[in-house]
Amino acid sequence: TNEVFSLDLKGADCKVTVGKENIIQNPDLTVIVESENMVKLISGALKPQQAFMKGKLKIKGKVNLAMKLTSVLSATRKKMPKSKL
C-alpha cells in the first residue's frame, strides 16, 4: 500500500500518525520501505542492513539514527501480541 506513517521516537512516549497530511515536518530520519518488506522487518525475517543493501529499504537523513533501526524493530517485536495460530 502507499500509506504514510510518521513515528516520533523522541522522548519517552512514541507518537504514531497516519497519512500524508500528518507527516512530521523536517524529520531527522526518513525510512522508505514497501509494506510487505516492513512486515518482514518487524517479524525478523529481513534484517535492516540486508534490506538496505538489496534496495528494499531507503533512508534519508541522519545515518547514525538508521543504525538504531535494528534495536527499534527488536523492541517492537517484544511488544507485539503473540499469534495464536
Beta strands, then each sheet from edge to edge (+ up, - down):
strand 1: 5-8
strand 2: 15-18
strand 3: 29-33
strand 4: 57-61
sheet 1: 1+ 2-
sheet 2: 3+ 4-
end
